[in-house]
Every structure is written in C-alpha cells, then in structure tokens.
Amino acid sequence: MYKLPLYLFISFTSLVATANDKLTIVADLGGESALQYYQTLNIQNDKKPVKPIPLVKVPYDERSVLPIVSKRLTPGKVEPRLINANGLIRPFFLVGDDDYSYQWLQNRADILRRLKAVGLIVNANNEASLKKIRTFLPDVTLLPVSGDDIADRFKLTHYPVLITATGIEQ
C-alpha cells in the first residue's frame, strides 16, 4: 500500500542528489577552444550600434521602362480555369494597349475595383498608351511590367485576364 509513494520518494531524492554533481568529460578529442570559429562569424556586439546603410535615392520614371513589350502575350481569348495560388494575397490583372483590353476594362471595372485588384500593363508603347489605359480605372493601381514571366508561371498566351488565388478568368 505504501510501496508506490516510497518508491517515488526514493527516485526523487536520488535525482536531486545527482543534480549537483559535476559533469564528467567522457572524451576531449580536440583540446582546442572553438572560439576562433565563432569569431570568424563576426557577430555584432550589442554595445556597438550598427550604422545604417544610407539609401540611395534613384528617381523612378515610368518612361524609362517604355516601351513595355511582352513577347509571350497577345490580346485574345482566355479559357477560365481553376488554380491553387493560396499565397496570392491580392488579385491582379493583365491588360495592354489594345481595343480588346479597353473593352474588357470597361466591362470589368466594377469587379476589379471590388476585388481591389492591381493592374499590370503588359504591352504599351509610350506614355500616351499608359494614360489611355489608366482612364478606364483612374482609382486602381496600374503598373507597367513585362508579362513574360507571369505568362510562363501561369501558362498564359493571351490577355486581358484576371488572376485570383483560386482561378484565372477573362
């Protein structure tokens, strides 16, 4: 009847007694301090403040990226399909400087605003082209970029297109 508490008491006291014993070195194969290896890591000391790297201010001008030409994308019909892009935080769409994109922007303007989608202009010749595209959605972010990488990743050949976390549609 008292065997279990007695056993626990003996086990506990033996653990407490050995807790203060010195460690026994079983083997010391190097005999050298590892400090030299840590010093080469050049870990910063908390006492010395790290100097911030000054930011170089480079003026951004959209004219420097024009003309935007996406060789893998042309205006045309896109078949809707499901995708699994859970990491896609915000929907985006691809458009260009062509009548097909203009019509698409007029028809989809409300949906694009509601989704807070970001527009990527993948084909535009000059500043006038950018301005014309932006007149359809003046309150939506529209950025000139090459769409070739996006075309490869999403297996696209045509635009305009809306890409969300769950699907590609026109």
C-alpha positions in Angstrom: 0.0 0.0 0.0 2.8 2.4 0.8 5.2 1.0 -1.8 4.4 3.4 -4.6 4.9 6.6 -2.5 8.0 5.2 -1.0 9.4 4.3 -4.5 8.6 7.8 -5.8 10.3 9.4 -2.8 13.5 7.4 -3.3 13.5 8.1 -7.0 13.1 11.8 -6.5 15.7 12.1 -3.8 18.3 10.3 -5.9 17.6 12.7 -8.8 18.0 15.7 -6.5 21.3 14.3 -5.1 22.8 13.8 -8.5 21.6 17.1 -9.9 24.5 19.0 -8.3 27.3 16.5 -9.4 30.0 17.9 -11.7 29.8 16.8 -15.3 32.1 14.0 -16.3 34.1 14.6 -19.5 33.9 11.3 -21.5 36.3 12.4 -24.3 38.1 15.6 -25.3 39.3 15.0 -28.8 40.3 18.5 -29.8 41.6 20.1 -26.8 41.2 23.5 -28.6 38.7 26.2 -28.0 36.0 26.7 -30.6 36.1 30.5 -30.0 38.2 31.1 -33.1 35.4 29.7 -35.3 32.8 31.8 -33.6 34.9 35.0 -34.0 35.0 34.5 -37.8 31.2 34.8 -37.9 31.8 38.4 -36.8 28.6 38.5 -34.7 27.9 42.1 -33.8 28.4 43.2 -30.2 25.3 44.7 -28.5 27.4 47.6 -27.2 28.4 48.9 -30.7 25.5 50.3 -32.6 25.3 49.2 -36.2 25.5 52.0 -38.7 22.5 52.1 -41.1 23.3 51.8 -44.7 22.3 55.0 -46.4 19.5 54.6 -49.0 20.4 55.7 -52.5 17.6 57.8 -53.9 17.1 56.8 -57.5 14.3 58.8 -59.2 11.7 56.5 -60.8 10.3 57.5 -64.1 7.9 55.2 -66.0 9.3 56.5 -69.3 12.5 54.6 -68.5 10.7 51.2 -68.8 8.8 52.1 -72.0 8.0 50.5 -74.4 6.7 47.5 -72.5 6.6 44.5 -74.8 5.6 41.1 -73.5 6.7 38.6 -76.2 4.7 35.7 -74.8 1.4 37.5 -74.5 -1.0 38.8 -77.1 -4.6 40.1 -76.9 -7.0 37.2 -77.2 -9.5 34.8 -75.6 -8.5 33.1 -72.3 -10.3 30.0 -71.1 -11.3 30.1 -67.4 -9.6 27.6 -65.2 -9.1 26.8 -61.5 -5.7 27.3 -59.9 -4.4 26.9 -56.4 -2.4 30.0 -55.6 -3.0 30.3 -51.8 0.0 32.6 -51.4 -1.6 35.2 -53.8 -2.7 37.8 -51.3 -4.2 40.2 -53.8 -5.8 39.6 -57.2 -4.2 41.1 -60.2 -5.0 41.5 -63.9 -3.1 41.9 -67.1 -4.0 44.4 -69.8 -2.4 46.1 -72.8 -2.8 49.0 -75.1 -5.4 47.5 -77.5 -9.1 47.6 -78.2 -9.7 44.2 -76.6 -8.2 45.3 -73.3 -10.1 48.6 -73.4 -13.4 46.8 -73.8 -12.5 44.3 -71.1 -11.6 47.1 -68.7 -15.0 48.9 -69.3 -16.9 45.7 -68.7 -15.0 44.5 -65.7 -14.2 47.9 -64.0 -16.6 47.4 -61.0 -15.4 43.8 -60.3 -11.8 44.9 -60.4 -12.5 47.7 -58.0 -14.4 45.5 -55.7 -11.6 42.9 -55.6 -9.1 45.7 -55.1 -7.1 44.1 -57.9 -3.8 45.5 -59.1 -3.4 46.0 -62.8 -0.3 45.1 -64.7 0.1 46.8 -68.1 2.0 44.2 -70.2 2.0 45.9 -73.6 2.3 49.7 -74.0 4.3 51.7 -76.5 4.6 55.1 -74.8 3.3 57.4 -72.0 0.1 58.2 -74.0 -0.7 54.5 -74.0 -0.3 54.3 -70.2 -2.5 57.3 -69.8 -5.2 55.9 -72.0 -5.3 52.6 -70.1 -5.5 54.5 -66.8 -8.5 56.5 -67.9 -10.6 53.3 -67.6 -9.7 52.8 -64.0 -8.2 56.0 -62.5 -8.6 54.8 -58.9 -6.9 51.5 -59.4 -3.1 50.9 -59.3 -1.8 50.1 -62.8 1.9 49.4 -63.3 3.8 48.8 -66.5 5.7 45.5 -66.4 6.8 42.7 -68.7 4.3 39.9 -68.5 6.6 37.2 -69.9 7.4 35.6 -66.5 3.8 35.7 -65.4 2.8 34.1 -68.8 5.3 31.3 -68.1 4.3 30.7 -64.5 0.5 30.7 -65.2 0.8 29.1 -68.7 -0.9 32.1 -70.4 -0.6 33.2 -74.0 -3.3 35.9 -74.1 -4.6 38.8 -72.1 -6.7 40.6 -70.7 -7.0 38.3 -67.8 -7.9 38.4 -64.1 -5.8 36.1 -61.8 -7.0 35.4 -58.2 -5.9 32.8 -55.6 -8.4 30.3 -57.0 -8.7 31.0 -60.7 -7.8 32.6 -64.0 -10.7 34.2 -65.9 -11.5 36.7 -68.5 
